[in-house]
Amino acid sequence: MIKDQYVVDKLKQNDLKALDEVYLTYKKEFILFARTFSISEDAIADVYQETIISLYENIQNKKLEHLTSTLKTYLFAIGKFKIYKQLNKNKRLHHEGNSIHISEEMQLFETEVNDERQRKLQTALKQLGSKCQKILELYYYNGMTLDEIRTELDYTSKDVLKSQKSRCLKQLKELVKKSYE
């Protein structure tokens, strides 16, 4: 957390290199996190950009001076709120008159729960065979399409790759489920 506060302090000084570092450090994890919601890849990219901008603006406007959580938790809480706004805007999330009320504490708690889920997911992913790891990482972490993965991994058929991805995902889900038992 001290390192995270150091980054916030650098951002207070308009250090754009630090902003780039934050952007790159959390991008893949944020995309994975955001994929758990029903929004498009383009919307996820937009939300992440907006989240980074909001983080920077909060620091510049002195809304954030001292972290009370990790930078990742803070960033993901902003992102989750923006995802909810996106879902509400698209009329896919309905909640008490189309407005969402989430306390900051609840956002932080939910983000920490998601951090734990991601740790379990990472552990389960490492238990898969290398072929499954590669397919799932390329698809979910790198955001590659099945056609791109088919070319990169030299599969003869997109359907074969799709079936393999499905089996790998099923196996991963079973491993994650076992980790909760």
C-alpha positions as a LaTeX table, in Angstrom:
\begin{tabular}{lrrr}
\hline
Residue & $x$ (\AA) & $y$ (\AA) & $z$ (\AA) \\
\hline
Met1 & 0.00 & 0.00 & 0.00 \\
Ile2 & 2.98 & 2.31 & 0.57 \\
Lys3 & 3.96 & 1.79 & $-3.07$ \\
Asp4 & 0.39 & 2.66 & $-4.08$ \\
Gln5 & 0.48 & 5.88 & $-2.07$ \\
Tyr6 & 3.79 & 6.70 & $-3.75$ \\
Val7 & 2.04 & 6.37 & $-7.13$ \\
Val8 & $-0.77$ & 8.67 & $-5.96$ \\
Asp9 & 1.84 & 11.19 & $-4.84$ \\
Lys10 & 3.51 & 10.99 & $-8.27$ \\
Leu11 & 0.15 & 11.59 & $-9.93$ \\
Lys12 & $-0.40$ & 14.64 & $-7.72$ \\
Gln13 & 2.76 & 16.02 & $-9.35$ \\
Asn14 & 1.29 & 15.42 & $-12.84$ \\
Asp15 & 3.67 & 12.52 & $-13.51$ \\
Leu16 & 2.11 & 11.10 & $-16.67$ \\
Lys17 & 4.64 & 8.27 & $-16.76$ \\
Ala18 & 3.13 & 7.08 & $-13.45$ \\
Leu19 & $-0.33$ & 7.31 & $-15.03$ \\
Asp20 & 0.84 & 5.16 & $-17.94$ \\
Glu21 & 2.23 & 2.65 & $-15.45$ \\
Val22 & $-1.11$ & 2.47 & $-13.61$ \\
Tyr23 & $-2.94$ & 2.09 & $-16.92$ \\
Leu24 & $-0.77$ & $-0.80$ & $-18.08$ \\
Thr25 & $-0.50$ & $-2.50$ & $-14.67$ \\
Tyr26 & $-4.23$ & $-2.99$ & $-14.15$ \\
Lys27 & $-5.58$ & $-3.17$ & $-17.72$ \\
Lys28 & $-5.63$ & $-6.96$ & $-18.19$ \\
Glu29 & $-7.06$ & $-7.61$ & $-14.73$ \\
Phe30 & $-9.71$ & $-4.95$ & $-15.22$ \\
Ile31 & $-10.75$ & $-6.41$ & $-18.56$ \\
Leu32 & $-11.08$ & $-9.84$ & $-16.98$ \\
Phe33 & $-13.08$ & $-8.34$ & $-14.11$ \\
Ala34 & $-15.34$ & $-6.36$ & $-16.46$ \\
Arg35 & $-16.07$ & $-9.41$ & $-18.60$ \\
Thr36 & $-18.10$ & $-10.79$ & $-15.69$ \\
Phe37 & $-20.70$ & $-8.15$ & $-16.62$ \\
Ser38 & $-22.78$ & $-8.20$ & $-19.79$ \\
Ile39 & $-21.08$ & $-5.41$ & $-21.71$ \\
Ser40 & $-19.22$ & $-5.45$ & $-25.00$ \\
Glu41 & $-15.44$ & $-5.45$ & $-25.37$ \\
Asp42 & $-15.60$ & $-1.93$ & $-26.80$ \\
Ala43 & $-17.62$ & $-0.76$ & $-23.80$ \\
Ile44 & $-15.10$ & $-2.38$ & $-21.46$ \\
Ala45 & $-12.26$ & $-0.51$ & $-23.17$ \\
Asp46 & $-14.18$ & 2.77 & $-22.90$ \\
Val47 & $-15.03$ & 2.17 & $-19.24$ \\
Tyr48 & $-11.38$ & 1.44 & $-18.45$ \\
Gln49 & $-10.25$ & 4.64 & $-20.15$ \\
Glu50 & $-12.89$ & 6.62 & $-18.25$ \\
Thr51 & $-11.85$ & 4.92 & $-15.00$ \\
Ile52 & $-8.21$ & 5.94 & $-15.45$ \\
Ile53 & $-9.28$ & 9.50 & $-16.28$ \\
Ser54 & $-11.52$ & 9.60 & $-13.18$ \\
Leu55 & $-8.68$ & 8.34 & $-11.01$ \\
Tyr56 & $-6.40$ & 11.07 & $-12.32$ \\
Glu57 & $-9.08$ & 13.76 & $-11.96$ \\
Asn58 & $-9.88$ & 12.65 & $-8.38$ \\
Ile59 & $-6.22$ & 13.03 & $-7.49$ \\
Gln60 & $-5.88$ & 16.40 & $-9.24$ \\
Asn61 & $-9.09$ & 17.70 & $-7.63$ \\
Lys62 & $-7.90$ & 16.49 & $-4.21$ \\
Lys63 & $-10.81$ & 14.07 & $-3.83$ \\
Leu64 & $-8.15$ & 11.41 & $-3.31$ \\
Glu65 & $-5.11$ & 12.40 & $-1.31$ \\
His66 & $-4.48$ & 9.36 & 0.89 \\
Leu67 & $-5.44$ & 5.82 & 0.02 \\
Thr68 & $-7.47$ & 3.82 & 2.53 \\
Ser69 & $-7.31$ & 0.73 & 0.31 \\
Thr70 & $-5.00$ & $-0.50$ & $-2.42$ \\
Leu71 & $-4.87$ & 1.52 & $-5.61$ \\
Lys72 & $-6.29$ & $-1.48$ & $-7.45$ \\
Thr73 & $-9.29$ & $-1.66$ & $-5.10$ \\
Tyr74 & $-9.92$ & 2.06 & $-5.54$ \\
Leu75 & $-9.56$ & 1.85 & $-9.32$ \\
Phe76 & $-11.83$ & $-1.19$ & $-9.63$ \\
Ala77 & $-14.48$ & 0.45 & $-7.43$ \\
Ile78 & $-14.56$ & 3.41 & $-9.84$ \\
Gly79 & $-14.70$ & 1.00 & $-12.77$ \\
Lys80 & $-17.50$ & $-1.06$ & $-11.28$ \\
Phe81 & $-19.58$ & 2.06 & $-10.70$ \\
Lys82 & $-18.99$ & 3.09 & $-14.33$ \\
Ile83 & $-19.97$ & $-0.38$ & $-15.52$ \\
Tyr84 & $-23.20$ & $-0.13$ & $-13.52$ \\
Lys85 & $-23.86$ & 3.24 & $-15.10$ \\
Gln86 & $-23.22$ & 1.74 & $-18.54$ \\
Leu87 & $-25.59$ & $-1.16$ & $-17.84$ \\
Asn88 & $-28.23$ & 1.21 & $-16.50$ \\
Lys89 & $-27.82$ & 3.43 & $-19.56$ \\
Asn90 & $-28.32$ & 0.40 & $-21.79$ \\
Lys91 & $-31.43$ & $-0.56$ & $-19.76$ \\
Arg92 & $-29.90$ & $-3.91$ & $-18.87$ \\
Leu93 & $-29.79$ & $-3.23$ & $-15.15$ \\
His94 & $-32.99$ & $-2.23$ & $-13.38$ \\
His95 & $-32.97$ & $-1.25$ & $-9.76$ \\
Glu96 & $-35.42$ & 0.95 & $-7.89$ \\
Gly97 & $-36.49$ & 3.47 & $-10.50$ \\
Asn98 & $-33.40$ & 2.96 & $-12.70$ \\
Ser99 & $-31.06$ & 4.44 & $-10.13$ \\
Ile100 & $-28.29$ & 2.61 & $-8.37$ \\
His101 & $-27.19$ & 3.43 & $-4.85$ \\
Ile102 & $-23.99$ & 1.73 & $-3.74$ \\
Ser103 & $-22.07$ & 2.84 & $-0.71$ \\
Glu104 & $-18.32$ & 3.28 & $-1.04$ \\
Glu105 & $-17.78$ & 0.64 & 1.63 \\
Met106 & $-19.87$ & $-1.87$ & $-0.29$ \\
Gln107 & $-17.94$ & $-1.14$ & $-3.47$ \\
Leu108 & $-14.65$ & $-1.75$ & $-1.67$ \\
Phe109 & $-15.95$ & $-4.95$ & $-0.09$ \\
Glu110 & $-17.19$ & $-6.27$ & $-3.42$ \\
Thr111 & $-13.89$ & $-5.40$ & $-5.08$ \\
Glu112 & $-11.96$ & $-7.24$ & $-2.35$ \\
Val113 & $-14.23$ & $-10.28$ & $-2.82$ \\
Asn114 & $-13.49$ & $-10.11$ & $-6.54$ \\
Asp115 & $-9.75$ & $-9.93$ & $-5.75$ \\
Glu116 & $-10.11$ & $-13.20$ & $-3.82$ \\
Arg117 & $-12.03$ & $-14.76$ & $-6.71$ \\
Gln118 & $-9.29$ & $-13.68$ & $-9.10$ \\
Arg119 & $-6.62$ & $-15.25$ & $-6.88$ \\
Lys120 & $-8.55$ & $-18.52$ & $-6.88$ \\
Leu121 & $-9.01$ & $-18.25$ & $-10.63$ \\
Gln122 & $-5.27$ & $-17.66$ & $-11.17$ \\
Thr123 & $-4.42$ & $-20.67$ & $-8.99$ \\
Ala124 & $-6.89$ & $-22.88$ & $-10.89$ \\
Leu125 & $-5.60$ & $-21.61$ & $-14.24$ \\
Lys126 & $-2.08$ & $-22.73$ & $-13.31$ \\
Gln127 & $-3.43$ & $-26.24$ & $-12.67$ \\
Leu128 & $-4.66$ & $-26.57$ & $-16.26$ \\
Gly129 & $-2.53$ & $-28.02$ & $-19.02$ \\
Ser130 & $-0.38$ & $-25.60$ & $-20.97$ \\
Lys131 & $-2.61$ & $-25.83$ & $-24.06$ \\
Cys132 & $-5.70$ & $-24.83$ & $-22.06$ \\
Gln133 & $-3.81$ & $-22.09$ & $-20.25$ \\
Lys134 & $-2.67$ & $-20.60$ & $-23.54$ \\
Ile135 & $-6.13$ & $-20.68$ & $-25.14$ \\
Leu136 & $-7.88$ & $-19.13$ & $-22.14$ \\
Glu137 & $-5.18$ & $-16.50$ & $-21.60$ \\
Leu138 & $-5.26$ & $-15.43$ & $-25.25$ \\
Tyr139 & $-9.05$ & $-15.27$ & $-25.27$ \\
Tyr140 & $-9.84$ & $-13.79$ & $-21.86$ \\
Tyr141 & $-6.69$ & $-11.88$ & $-20.88$ \\
Asn142 & $-5.45$ & $-10.71$ & $-24.27$ \\
Gly143 & $-8.92$ & $-10.28$ & $-25.77$ \\
Met144 & $-8.06$ & $-12.17$ & $-28.95$ \\
Thr145 & $-10.82$ & $-13.54$ & $-31.17$ \\
Leu146 & $-11.15$ & $-17.24$ & $-31.91$ \\
Asp147 & $-9.93$ & $-16.60$ & $-35.47$ \\
Glu148 & $-6.81$ & $-14.87$ & $-34.17$ \\
Ile149 & $-6.14$ & $-17.67$ & $-31.68$ \\
Arg150 & $-6.74$ & $-20.31$ & $-34.38$ \\
Thr151 & $-4.06$ & $-18.67$ & $-36.53$ \\
Glu152 & $-1.59$ & $-18.14$ & $-33.67$ \\
Leu153 & $-1.91$ & $-21.66$ & $-32.26$ \\
Asp154 & $-2.18$ & $-23.26$ & $-35.71$ \\
Tyr155 & $-5.58$ & $-24.93$ & $-35.29$ \\
Thr156 & $-7.06$ & $-26.25$ & $-38.53$ \\
Ser157 & $-10.64$ & $-25.41$ & $-37.59$ \\
Lys158 & $-12.31$ & $-22.69$ & $-35.61$ \\
Asp159 & $-14.90$ & $-25.24$ & $-34.44$ \\
Val160 & $-12.20$ & $-27.50$ & $-33.00$ \\
Leu161 & $-10.71$ & $-24.53$ & $-31.17$ \\
Lys162 & $-14.14$ & $-23.49$ & $-29.91$ \\
Ser163 & $-14.73$ & $-27.01$ & $-28.53$ \\
Gln164 & $-11.29$ & $-27.05$ & $-26.92$ \\
Lys165 & $-11.91$ & $-23.65$ & $-25.32$ \\
Ser166 & $-15.24$ & $-24.90$ & $-24.00$ \\
Arg167 & $-13.64$ & $-28.01$ & $-22.46$ \\
Cys168 & $-10.85$ & $-25.91$ & $-20.93$ \\
Leu169 & $-13.34$ & $-23.46$ & $-19.47$ \\
Lys170 & $-15.41$ & $-26.30$ & $-18.01$ \\
Gln171 & $-12.29$ & $-27.78$ & $-16.44$ \\
Leu172 & $-11.30$ & $-24.38$ & $-15.05$ \\
Lys173 & $-14.75$ & $-23.87$ & $-13.53$ \\
Glu174 & $-14.53$ & $-27.26$ & $-11.83$ \\
Leu175 & $-11.11$ & $-26.40$ & $-10.37$ \\
Val176 & $-12.37$ & $-23.06$ & $-9.09$ \\
Lys177 & $-15.45$ & $-24.74$ & $-7.60$ \\
Lys178 & $-13.21$ & $-27.24$ & $-5.77$ \\
Ser179 & $-11.19$ & $-24.36$ & $-4.32$ \\
Tyr180 & $-14.32$ & $-23.15$ & $-2.51$ \\
Glu181 & $-15.01$ & $-26.55$ & $-0.92$ \\
\hline
\end{tabular}
